Amino acid sequence: MFYDIAAQIAGNPAQLHYGVAVADFDQDGVFEIFVAGFGCPSQVLKWDGEALFDIADAELADPSRLSIGVAAGDVDGDGREEIYVLNTDTFAGPKRVGDRLFSWHDGHWVDLFCLPENRRMLNVTAGRSVACIDRCGTGRYGFVVANYGGPFRLYELDQGRLADLAPLAGIDGITGGRALTCLPILSERTDIFAVNENGANFLFRNDGSGRFEEVALDCGLADLAQHGRGVAALDANGDGRFDLAYGNWEGSHRLMVRGRDGVFRDIAPEDYALPSRVRNVIAADFDNDGHEEIFFNNIGQPNRLFGWRDEEWKRIDIGAAAEPRGLGTGAAVADIDGDGILELLISHGEAGVQPLTLYKARSNDNNWLRVMPLTPVGAPARGAVVLCHAGDRQMVRAIDCGSGYLCQMEPVAHFGLGRAMRADAVEVRWPDGVRIRMEGVDACREIRVAHPTSTDRLRTTGT
């Protein structure tokens, strides 16, 4: 499937890297890739037409911190995403290094936790993942932090100050938090699925008001005997509903498909479930055939790739991205160069220093379509759902809020269309429940869809 294009990363020293997130950090309309540095500078990698080079300023580079997780989301509703960087100096419980929450003010990044009015809100528990969420459908996001050995956090702005609203929202459980993903899993609003270690997983169902009920056991997702790591949402059986793929550390990996009764059941074939030292799980259509592949990023063991072939999930040739000696700690996908084929960037660390790696699927004649919903103020509408109807197929994607493990994907619904020259229809549903439908959308283009309350309704790019 993949071939190596790591030579397109300028510099690229061997360092301890962890989480990866994709967002528009310099507000030029093009995505960059944030790579968390652990005891070394974090990077913001930007494509210049020939290579990825680091544009991180001193605030974001932040070499004094031990960064592991990262996510972006528009907390203050100004149209520009804030950046939550999760730092830790310990495995579990209390830590000595605080997290960062960067917001753009007066031409530079400011850590909101360092402001006097916010210092008492600082997260001082070892966390493992962070994701953004628009739990009430207002267009403003909060950040959920999966802590290990302390309560989960939910940071939102309340009258201009940061507040931890996890107790109010009902998500302040204490466990071995690992990975997070936020999307409409059971409800019409944004739910939260947390994959945990040394304790049951959490599935927080949104009651419509932004408060949550924990229902993992009732829905078959508790997985009490396992130690979760990465997670990704996808429609694994083509029924139009979101299913969940997640990895368990040296335990059976899951492909949990939701039944009509709301209960999830594991359909993972034997070679998929085979235990490994998994870190990240990513679902994406790398070859643009109209079916997402599932990528398992392992540390110290070969990575794996599974695809829907001959009406079943099968292990497929991963190519150069196997990395049998890779110390994978983070991974994310994005269309870096704008050609409609996703790149896969993998970070490494923990057990030793290694450079970043970058892979791409080999070109073919398949077409594609990329849809990016925006909030009323023009920020990425993370948590929105996009459906694409093409021929006899209906495909569904959620705009990523945070997933994999420590990581966050690009805020775009990427659809492979195979040989189809257009999508018959595209539907977008925002976290507030507002929907629109577009008929007859041509292939090989990116569409940025404004919220219906915005005056800027539609922007497109592509070939």
Summary of the structure (lengths in Angstrom):
residues: 463
radius of gyration: 19.9
end to end distance: 23.9
largest distance: 59.1
contacts: 1710
relative contact order: 0.14
helix: 6%
strand: 50%
